């Protein structure tokens, strides 16, 4: 799926990785870029079309799908994170809130835009996931669970949308230098580097993009562990 002349819709496009996606889509020759955010006034990048969209609101998702019938590439980027493990979330409200955005938000967008992508020749869907899809620590316990769920959703969508010619690509990465990781120590990639890797993989037709070295190492170790388990007598 090429970005040149594509019509791209990006959720959470007002800052961080979403803003980098919008910039890179324009740089790669996208014909139109819809930059969606809860507050469209917060979208200040020139050359994009701001959209008011809260992915946790089904009516807003349905409205945007009706209005943006020309979309050929959907980037499900909107996400939230709250620090803390499962036992710290005694009321479960933090986990529910993250699930609403990180899992159900992606599902709502997929359901609404699958017919749009089909009508436009199939197109592509890029879901922004995380290294936390595979490993979980107390720092981001419930967040990791929501990303694991979104990974399973992405894999399932890939099978369900294959018949209509829609490419579904999963993007995994470690910490990225955005507002989301402010206050968290460790090596961080730049949003621009992650987005370049993501769009390179999308244009190459990859089902999965491992956007940094740590993510590649973790995936390799998991594959090795799985192979050893299957080979055990």
N, C-alpha and C positions, 0 to 999 in steps of 0.2 A: 504494500500500500504506500503510494508516494504522497508526500505532503504538497508537492507542487500542484497548484490548482485545486487542492482539496478545500472542503468547508469543514472547519474544525470547531467543536464545542468543548470548552474546558471548564470544569467545575472548580470552584475555589481559585479563581484566576486572578485575584486582586493582589496577591503577594506570594512570596516564597517560591516553591516549586511550580505552582500554578501560573504565576507571573512569568517565570522562566519558560514554561511551555508556550505561553502566548507569544513571547518574543521570538522563540525559535521557530514556531509555526509561520510567523510572518517572514522570518529570514529565509525559510525554505520554500517560500513562494505560495503559501496558502492563499486561495482566492478570497476567503472570508474567515475571520476568527471571531467566534462568539466567546466573550470572556464573562463567565457567570460568577456571581458572588451574591451573598445575602444583601449587601448594600452596593448597588451598581455604581454609586457615586465614588466608591473606593477604588474603582477601576480607572486608572489614569493613563494607561499605556495608549499612545496614539496608534491609530490604524486598526483597532479592534472594535467590536460592537458589544458594549456592556449589556448584561442581562441580569435582572433580578431573579435570583434562584436560591432557595433553601432546599437542599435535597431531602430534608426530613419532612417536607410538606408535599404531600401527594398532589394537591391541587396545583401547586406551582410547577411541579415536574410535568404534569399533564399539559399545562398551559404552554410551557416552553417547547414541548414536543410538537404541539399544534402549530406554534409560530415558526419553528426552525425546521421546516420540512426539507431543507437542502443539505442537512448535515451528512457528511461522509466519514468523518472521524470523530469519535466520542472519547474524550479523555476524562475518566472518572478519577479526579484528583482530590476533591474535597475530603478532608479528614480532620479529626480532632484527637487529642491525646491527653489523658490525665495520668499523672504519676501515681504509683502505689500498687500494691499487690491485691489479690482477691480478698484476703482476710481483713484488709483495711477498709474495704467498701461494704460496710455492714448493712447499709440500706439498699445496696445494689444500684443506686441511682446513677453513679458514675459509669458503671458498665452498661446500663441501659442507654444512657445518652451517647456513649461512644458507638454502641451497636447501631443506633438509629442513623448515625452519619456514615460510619465506616463500612457497615454491612447493608443495612436496609436502604440507605441512600444509593448505593451502587446498584442494588437490585431494582429499585424504583426506576432509576435511569435506564437500566438495561431493558426492562419491560416496556418502557415508554418509547425508547429509541430503536429497538430491534426492527419494528416495521418501517421506520424512517430509513434506516441503513439498508434494509432489503429493497425498498423502493428506489434507492439510489445506487443499486448495483452490488450491494453487500457491504462495502466499506470496511471499517475497522473500529475496534474498541480497545482502548488501552486502560488497564486498571492499575492504579498506583497502590502497591502493597508495601512490604517491608521485610527486612531480615527477621523481624519479630513474628512473621508468619510461621517460622520454623522453630524458633527458640524463645524461651520465656523466662524472664527474671522479674523479681518483685518490683523493680523500678517502673516497669511498664507492663505489669501483669495483665490487667483487663484489656489494655490496648492490644497487647499481643494476641489475646484470644479473639478480638474482633478482626484482626488482620488474618489470623488463621482461617476464620470463617469466610472472609472475603477471598482468600486464596482458593478455598474449596468452591465458592461461588464462581470464581473466574474459570476454574477448570471445568466446571459443569456447563457454564455458558459456552465455552469453546466447542463442546460437543453439540449442544443444542443449536448453535448458530451456524455450524459448519454447512448445513444443507442450504442455507440462503446465501452462502458465500462471504460471510462476515468473519474477518480475522479477529481473534481475541488474543491480546498480548498482556502478560503479567509483568509488572515492573517491581523488582525487589532491590532494596538498597539498605545500607546501614544509616548511621546518623548523617543528616544533612544540615548545613548551617542555615537554619531558618528560625523564625519565632518559636516554632514547635519544640526545638531542642535548646532554646536559651536556658542556661543554667545547668545543662548536662555536659559534663566533661568528657573528652575523648576526641578521637580523630573524626573530622567531619568533612564530607565532600561539599562542593559548591552546588547550588541548584542548577547552574548552567551545565556543569559536567554530567550530572545525573540525567538531565533532559536530553542532552546530545546523545548519550548512550541509549536512552529510551527511544528516541525517534530513529536513530540508526537501526536499532533492532526491529522497530515497527516496519521501516521501509525494506528491511531484509526479509520480512515475513516470519520473524521468530515468534514462537509461542511464549517465550519467557526471556526476559532481559535481566541479567545479573550485573548491576551497574557499578559495582566497586569491588575491590580486591577482597575485602572482608566477606562480602556476600558470596563471592565465588568460592572462598575457602570453606565457609560454613556449608554451602550446598554440596561441595565435594566430600566433606567429612560425613554428611548425612547419607550421601549415596554409598560411600564406603561401608558405613555401619549397616545399611540395609543389605548390601551385597554379602557382607559377612554373616548376617543373620540368616539369609536365605540359603547360604552355602553350608551352614552348620548342620551336623547330622541330627 
